C-alpha cells in the first residue's frame, strides 16, 4: 500500500480528526514517519516510482497473537452468492481454524475473524480495526463458535467470478475492500450493499492490490456498467474507489449527496464520459483521481467549488472563455490547497487574459508542477505570459494527455 493511500484510509476512519481539517495530512505524515522510524512499517517495493509499504513481520506476528484465530468456511455457489456474516455455522461447514498461541495454556475466547473460500471467492471479515489477513490450515472449529458484528470485510474474488449479490447482516460494516483482477459487479449487488451497509466509511471496488494493475494492455479491470442511484444511502462514506471500472460510462448524480466524501478514485475508468454536474457539492473532497479517463470530454464547472482539494490528477480547462458549464482557467481561483503535480489540457484557440489572472497561480503555494497539453491554436510562450506563474512553480508542456 502506498503512503498516500494509507493516510487516506486513516482519514476515512477518523483517526486523523483535528479541529483544523487542513492539518490531517500533516498529522498522517507524522504518524507514518513514526511507524517507519520504529520499523513497524518497511519500504517494500517501488513500482514506477510509487513506494509501497508492508507491515514488519514481528508486528504482524504480534497482531496474529492478539487476534489468535482464523475461521474458514466453504462457499458452494457464487452465481447467486449470499454471504451471512453473523449466522452460526455447523461443524460440517467449517473448513479449518488456526490458533496462534503456541503454549499449553487454554486460549481465551477468540475475537471474531472469518474467511470464506471457494475456487473463486474468499472473504476476510474482521472485528479488528484495521482488518488483518492471516494464514490458514488447522483443526475444525466448534459448531457453537460465536460470531459477532463484522466491521471490516475484504472480499478476494477470482477473475470472472461475480461480486456477492447480497451480504446479510452487514449493517455495521465500516470497510469493504474487493480484491481481484476482473470481476462482474452487478447493479443489483451494489444496490443491496448500499441499502444494507449504511455505515460504510471506506468502499474500495478497484478489485486490485494497486490501481496500476487495474488497467492497461494486461489489466483486466472489473465489469461495472452502472453505479446505483442508492449510493446516496452511504451518508458516512469518505473513501470511494472505482478504479479499473472500464465499462462504467456514467456516475449517478446521487453521488453528489455524499457530503462527507474525501477521496474519489476513478483511475482507469476509460469509458466514463462525464463527471456528475453536481460534483461541486462535495465540499470536503480532498482527492480526485481521473487518470486514464480518456472518454471524458469536459470537466464540470463545479470542480472550482472543491476548495478542500489536495490532489487533482487531470483536468480539461477552457482557456478561451469563462464557460457556464465547463471548467475554465479562472475556476482554479479558490483551489489554493492543491499539492504536487496537476495535468491540464488547455482547450481553445484564444487566451482569455482575465481568466488567466483570475486563476491566481501565485496563491498555489504547495503546487510544484503543472503539466500542460495544448489542444488548440495557442503558442507556449503566450500561455506563460498569460499565466505569469511564480518562479517556484514549474510549467511543463507535454505532447500526450495522459
C-alpha positions as CSV (number, residue, x, y, z in Angstrom):
1,X,0.0,0.0,0.0
2,X,1.3,3.5,-0.8
3,X,1.8,6.1,1.8
4,X,-0.8,8.4,0.4
5,X,-3.4,5.7,0.2
6,X,-2.7,4.6,3.8
7,X,-3.2,8.1,5.1
8,X,-6.4,8.4,3.2
9,X,-7.6,5.2,4.8
10,X,-6.8,6.7,8.2
11,X,-8.7,9.8,7.4
12,X,-11.7,7.8,6.3
13,X,-11.9,6.1,9.7
14,X,-11.5,9.3,11.6
15,X,-8.0,8.6,13.0
16,X,-6.7,12.0,11.9
17,X,-9.5,14.2,13.1
18,X,-8.5,17.6,14.4
19,X,-10.0,21.0,14.9
20,X,-8.4,22.2,11.7
21,X,-9.1,19.8,8.8
22,X,-6.2,21.2,6.9
23,X,-3.8,19.5,9.3
24,X,-5.0,15.9,8.7
25,X,-2.4,15.2,6.0
26,X,0.4,16.7,8.2
27,X,-0.7,14.6,11.1
28,X,-1.0,11.4,9.0
29,X,2.5,12.0,7.6
30,X,3.9,12.4,11.2
31,X,2.2,9.1,12.3
32,X,3.6,7.4,9.2
33,X,7.1,8.6,9.8
34,X,6.8,7.5,13.4
35,X,5.8,4.0,12.4
36,X,8.6,3.8,9.9
37,X,11.2,5.1,12.4
38,X,10.2,2.3,14.8
39,X,10.3,-0.3,12.0
40,X,6.6,-1.1,12.3
41,X,6.3,-0.3,8.5
42,X,9.0,-1.1,6.0
43,X,9.7,0.1,2.4
44,X,8.5,-2.9,0.3
45,X,9.0,-2.0,-3.3
46,X,8.9,0.8,-5.9
47,X,6.7,0.3,-8.9
48,X,7.0,3.1,-11.5
49,X,8.2,5.5,-8.8
50,X,5.4,4.5,-6.4
51,X,6.6,3.4,-3.0
52,X,4.6,0.7,-1.3
53,X,4.9,-0.4,2.3
54,X,4.4,-3.5,4.3
55,X,4.0,-4.4,8.0
56,X,7.1,-5.7,9.8
57,X,7.0,-9.4,10.3
58,X,7.3,-9.1,14.1
59,X,4.4,-6.6,14.2
60,X,2.4,-8.9,12.0
61,X,3.1,-11.9,14.3
62,X,2.1,-9.8,17.4
63,X,-1.2,-8.9,15.8
64,X,-1.7,-12.6,14.9
65,X,-1.3,-13.3,18.6
66,X,-3.8,-10.7,19.6
67,X,-6.5,-12.0,17.2
68,X,-5.5,-15.6,17.6
69,X,-7.6,-17.4,15.1
70,X,-8.9,-17.6,11.5
71,X,-12.2,-19.3,10.7
72,X,-12.6,-20.7,7.2
73,X,-15.9,-21.9,5.7
74,X,-16.8,-23.0,2.3
75,X,-19.0,-21.2,-0.3
76,X,-20.8,-23.7,-2.5
77,X,-22.3,-21.3,-5.0
78,X,-21.1,-18.0,-6.5
79,X,-23.7,-17.4,-9.2
80,X,-26.3,-16.2,-6.6
81,X,-24.0,-15.8,-3.7
82,X,-25.4,-14.6,-0.4
83,X,-23.0,-14.1,2.5
84,X,-24.3,-14.2,6.0
85,X,-21.7,-12.6,8.4
86,X,-23.4,-13.4,11.7
87,X,-25.3,-16.7,11.4
88,X,-24.0,-19.7,13.3
89,X,-22.0,-22.3,11.4
90,X,-22.3,-26.1,11.6
91,X,-19.1,-28.2,12.0
92,X,-19.6,-29.6,8.5
93,X,-19.4,-26.1,7.1
94,X,-16.2,-25.2,8.9
95,X,-13.1,-25.9,7.0
96,X,-10.3,-25.0,9.4
97,X,-9.1,-22.7,12.2
98,X,-5.6,-21.8,13.2
99,X,-4.7,-20.8,16.7
100,X,-1.6,-18.6,17.0
101,X,-1.0,-19.2,20.8
102,X,1.7,-21.9,21.0
103,X,1.8,-22.7,24.7
104,X,-0.3,-25.2,26.5
105,X,-2.4,-22.6,28.4
106,X,-6.1,-22.5,27.4
107,X,-6.7,-20.0,24.7
108,X,-9.0,-17.1,25.6
109,X,-12.2,-16.6,23.7
110,X,-11.0,-15.5,20.2
111,X,-12.0,-12.2,18.7
112,X,-14.0,-12.9,15.6
113,X,-12.4,-13.2,12.2
114,X,-13.6,-15.3,9.4
115,X,-12.6,-16.1,5.9
116,X,-14.8,-17.8,3.3
117,X,-13.2,-19.7,0.4
118,X,-14.1,-21.5,-2.7
119,X,-12.4,-21.9,-6.1
120,X,-13.4,-18.3,-7.0
121,X,-14.1,-16.3,-3.9
122,X,-12.7,-15.8,-0.4
123,X,-13.8,-13.4,2.3
124,X,-11.8,-11.9,5.1
125,X,-14.0,-10.4,7.8
126,X,-12.8,-9.0,11.0
127,X,-14.0,-7.1,14.1
128,X,-10.5,-5.7,14.5
129,X,-9.5,-2.2,13.3
130,X,-7.9,-2.3,10.8
131,X,-8.6,-5.8,9.4
132,X,-5.8,-8.5,9.1
133,X,-5.1,-11.3,6.6
134,X,-3.7,-14.4,8.4
135,X,-2.6,-17.8,7.3
136,X,-4.8,-20.9,7.4
137,X,-4.8,-24.7,8.0
138,X,-6.0,-26.3,11.2
139,X,-8.5,-28.4,13.2
140,X,-12.2,-27.9,12.9
141,X,-13.9,-25.1,14.7
142,X,-16.7,-25.9,17.2
143,X,-20.2,-25.5,15.8
144,X,-21.2,-23.2,18.6
145,X,-18.4,-20.7,17.9
146,X,-20.0,-17.2,18.5
147,X,-19.9,-14.8,15.5
148,X,-20.0,-11.1,16.3
149,X,-20.8,-8.0,14.3
150,X,-18.4,-7.5,11.4
151,X,-17.0,-4.1,10.7
152,X,-14.2,-4.7,8.2
153,X,-14.5,-7.0,5.3
154,X,-12.2,-8.0,2.4
155,X,-13.6,-10.0,-0.5
156,X,-11.0,-11.8,-2.6
157,X,-12.5,-12.7,-6.0
158,X,-11.0,-14.7,-8.8
159,X,-11.1,-13.4,-12.3
160,X,-14.5,-13.9,-13.9
161,X,-16.4,-14.6,-10.7
162,X,-19.2,-12.3,-9.6
163,X,-19.3,-9.9,-6.7
164,X,-21.8,-11.1,-3.9
165,X,-25.3,-10.1,-4.8
166,X,-26.2,-9.9,-1.1
167,X,-24.2,-9.6,2.1
168,X,-26.6,-10.4,5.0
169,X,-26.1,-8.8,8.5
170,X,-23.7,-6.2,7.1
171,X,-25.4,-3.3,8.9
172,X,-22.3,-2.4,11.0
173,X,-19.7,-2.7,8.2
174,X,-17.3,0.2,8.1
175,X,-14.8,-1.1,5.5
176,X,-15.4,-3.2,2.3
177,X,-12.5,-3.9,0.0
178,X,-12.7,-6.1,-3.0
179,X,-9.5,-7.7,-4.4
180,X,-9.4,-9.2,-7.8
181,X,-8.4,-8.5,-11.4
182,X,-11.5,-8.9,-13.5
183,X,-14.9,-9.4,-11.8
184,X,-18.6,-8.8,-12.7
185,X,-20.3,-6.3,-10.3
186,X,-24.0,-6.1,-10.9
187,X,-26.1,-3.0,-10.2
188,X,-28.3,-5.2,-8.0
189,X,-25.3,-6.2,-5.9
190,X,-24.2,-2.6,-5.3
191,X,-27.8,-1.5,-4.7
192,X,-28.2,-4.1,-2.0
193,X,-24.9,-3.2,-0.5
194,X,-25.9,0.5,-0.3
195,X,-29.2,-0.4,1.4
196,X,-27.6,-2.8,3.9
197,X,-24.4,-1.2,4.9
198,X,-25.3,2.4,5.5
199,X,-22.4,3.0,7.9
200,X,-19.7,2.3,5.4
201,X,-16.8,4.7,5.5
202,X,-14.5,3.1,3.1
203,X,-15.6,1.3,-0.1
204,X,-12.9,0.1,-2.5
205,X,-14.2,-1.7,-5.6
206,X,-11.0,-1.2,-7.6
207,X,-10.6,-5.0,-7.2
208,X,-6.8,-4.8,-7.3
209,X,-3.9,-4.6,-4.9
210,X,-2.8,-1.5,-6.7
211,X,-4.6,0.9,-9.1
212,X,-1.7,0.5,-11.7
213,X,-2.9,-3.2,-12.1
214,X,-6.5,-2.2,-12.9
215,X,-6.0,-1.1,-16.5
216,X,-3.6,-1.1,-19.4
217,X,-2.9,-3.7,-22.0
218,X,-2.6,-6.5,-19.5
219,X,-5.1,-5.3,-16.9
220,X,-8.5,-6.9,-17.0
221,X,-10.3,-4.3,-14.9
222,X,-13.7,-5.1,-13.4
223,X,-17.1,-5.2,-15.1
224,X,-19.2,-2.4,-13.5
225,X,-21.5,-0.9,-16.1
226,X,-23.7,1.2,-13.9
227,X,-23.4,2.6,-10.4
228,X,-26.7,2.5,-8.5
229,X,-28.8,5.5,-7.5
230,X,-28.8,4.2,-4.0
231,X,-25.3,5.4,-3.4
232,X,-26.8,8.4,-1.6
233,X,-27.7,5.9,1.3
234,X,-24.0,5.8,2.3
235,X,-24.1,9.2,4.1
236,X,-20.9,8.4,6.1
237,X,-18.8,7.3,3.1
238,X,-15.4,9.1,3.0
239,X,-13.4,7.0,0.6
240,X,-14.7,5.5,-2.7
241,X,-12.6,3.8,-5.3
242,X,-14.0,2.6,-8.6
243,X,-10.5,2.3,-10.3
244,X,-10.3,0.0,-13.2
245,X,-14.1,0.0,-14.0
246,X,-13.5,0.1,-17.7
247,X,-17.2,-0.3,-18.7
248,X,-18.6,2.4,-16.4
249,X,-20.0,5.2,-18.5
250,X,-22.0,7.4,-16.2
251,X,-21.8,8.2,-12.5
252,X,-25.1,8.8,-10.8
253,X,-25.9,12.4,-9.8
254,X,-26.9,11.0,-6.4
255,X,-23.1,10.5,-5.7
256,X,-23.1,14.3,-5.1
257,X,-25.1,13.7,-2.0
258,X,-22.1,12.1,-0.2
259,X,-21.2,15.3,1.5
260,X,-18.5,13.7,3.7
261,X,-16.7,12.1,0.8
262,X,-12.9,12.9,0.9
263,X,-11.4,10.6,-1.7
264,X,-12.8,9.6,-5.1
265,X,-10.6,7.4,-7.3
266,X,-11.8,6.9,-10.9
267,X,-8.4,5.8,-12.3
268,X,-8.8,3.7,-15.4
269,X,-12.5,4.3,-15.9
270,X,-11.8,4.6,-19.7
271,X,-15.4,4.5,-20.8
272,X,-16.6,7.2,-18.3
273,X,-18.0,10.1,-20.5
274,X,-18.6,12.7,-17.8
275,X,-18.4,13.6,-14.2
276,X,-21.6,14.4,-12.3
277,X,-22.7,18.0,-12.9
278,X,-23.3,18.5,-9.2
279,X,-19.8,17.5,-8.1
280,X,-19.3,20.9,-6.6
281,X,-21.5,19.8,-3.7
282,X,-18.7,17.6,-2.5
283,X,-17.1,20.4,-0.5
284,X,-15.0,18.0,1.6
285,X,-13.4,16.2,-1.3
286,X,-9.6,16.3,-1.0
287,X,-8.5,13.7,-3.6
288,X,-9.9,13.3,-7.1
289,X,-8.1,10.8,-9.4
290,X,-9.1,10.6,-13.0
291,X,-6.0,9.1,-14.6
292,X,-6.8,7.3,-17.9
293,X,-10.4,8.5,-18.0
294,X,-9.9,9.2,-21.7
295,X,-13.6,9.4,-22.7
296,X,-14.3,12.5,-20.6
297,X,-14.6,15.5,-23.0
298,X,-15.0,18.2,-20.4
299,X,-14.9,18.7,-16.6
300,X,-17.8,20.3,-14.8
301,X,-17.5,23.8,-13.6
302,X,-18.4,22.7,-10.0
303,X,-14.8,21.4,-9.6
304,X,-13.9,25.0,-8.9
305,X,-16.0,24.9,-5.7
306,X,-14.0,22.0,-4.3
307,X,-11.8,24.3,-2.1
308,X,-10.5,21.4,0.0
309,X,-8.9,19.6,-2.9
310,X,-5.3,18.5,-2.3
311,X,-4.8,16.3,-5.4
312,X,-6.4,16.8,-8.8
313,X,-4.6,14.5,-11.2
314,X,-6.1,15.6,-14.5
315,X,-8.5,18.4,-15.7
316,X,-9.7,19.7,-19.0
317,X,-9.7,23.5,-18.9
318,X,-11.3,26.1,-21.2
319,X,-8.7,28.7,-21.9
320,X,-10.6,31.0,-24.2
321,X,-13.6,32.0,-22.0
322,X,-15.4,31.6,-18.7
323,X,-17.8,28.9,-19.8
324,X,-21.1,28.5,-17.9
325,X,-20.9,24.6,-17.7
326,X,-17.3,23.7,-18.3
327,X,-14.3,24.1,-16.0
328,X,-12.5,27.2,-17.1
329,X,-9.0,28.5,-16.3
330,X,-10.3,31.1,-13.8
331,X,-12.0,28.3,-11.8
332,X,-8.6,27.5,-10.3
333,X,-9.0,30.7,-8.3
334,X,-10.1,29.1,-5.0
335,X,-8.2,25.8,-5.3
336,X,-5.3,27.0,-3.2
337,X,-4.7,23.7,-1.3
338,X,-3.6,21.8,-4.5
339,X,-0.3,19.9,-3.9
340,X,2.2,18.2,-6.1
341,X,1.5,17.9,-9.8
342,X,-1.6,18.5,-11.9
343,X,-2.1,17.6,-15.6
344,X,-4.0,20.3,-17.5
345,X,-5.4,20.1,-21.0
346,X,-6.0,23.6,-22.3
347,X,-8.8,23.8,-24.8
348,X,-9.4,26.8,-27.1
349,X,-7.9,28.9,-29.9
350,X,-7.5,32.1,-27.9
351,X,-6.4,33.2,-24.5
352,X,-8.8,35.0,-22.1
353,X,-6.5,37.3,-20.2
354,X,-9.0,37.9,-17.4
355,X,-9.3,34.1,-16.8
356,X,-5.6,33.7,-16.6
357,X,-5.4,36.5,-14.0
358,X,-8.3,35.0,-12.0
359,X,-6.5,31.6,-11.9
360,X,-4.1,33.3,-9.4
361,X,-1.3,30.7,-9.6
362,X,0.8,32.7,-7.1
363,X,-1.6,31.5,-4.3
364,X,-1.0,27.8,-5.0
365,X,1.9,27.6,-2.5
366,X,2.0,23.8,-2.4
367,X,1.7,23.2,-6.1
368,X,5.0,22.0,-7.6
369,X,4.4,21.3,-11.3
370,X,1.7,22.0,-13.9
371,X,2.0,19.8,-17.0
372,X,0.1,21.3,-19.9
373,X,-1.2,19.8,-23.1
374,X,-2.4,22.3,-25.7
375,X,-5.5,21.5,-27.6
376,X,-5.9,24.4,-29.9
377,X,-4.0,27.1,-31.8
378,X,-2.1,28.6,-28.9
379,X,1.6,29.1,-28.5
380,X,3.5,28.0,-25.4
381,X,5.1,31.4,-24.9
382,X,1.7,33.1,-25.0
383,X,0.5,30.7,-22.3
384,X,3.4,31.5,-20.0
385,X,2.9,35.2,-20.5
386,X,-0.8,35.0,-19.6
387,X,-0.4,32.7,-16.6
388,X,2.6,34.6,-15.0
389,X,3.5,31.6,-12.8
390,X,5.7,32.2,-9.7
391,X,9.3,31.2,-10.1
392,X,8.9,28.2,-7.8
393,X,6.1,26.7,-9.9
394,X,7.3,24.6,-12.8
395,X,5.4,24.8,-16.1
396,X,6.0,21.8,-18.4
397,X,4.4,21.4,-21.9
398,X,3.7,17.8,-22.9
399,X,2.5,16.1,-26.1
400,X,0.3,13.5,-24.6
401,X,-2.8,14.0,-22.4
402,X,-2.2,11.0,-20.1
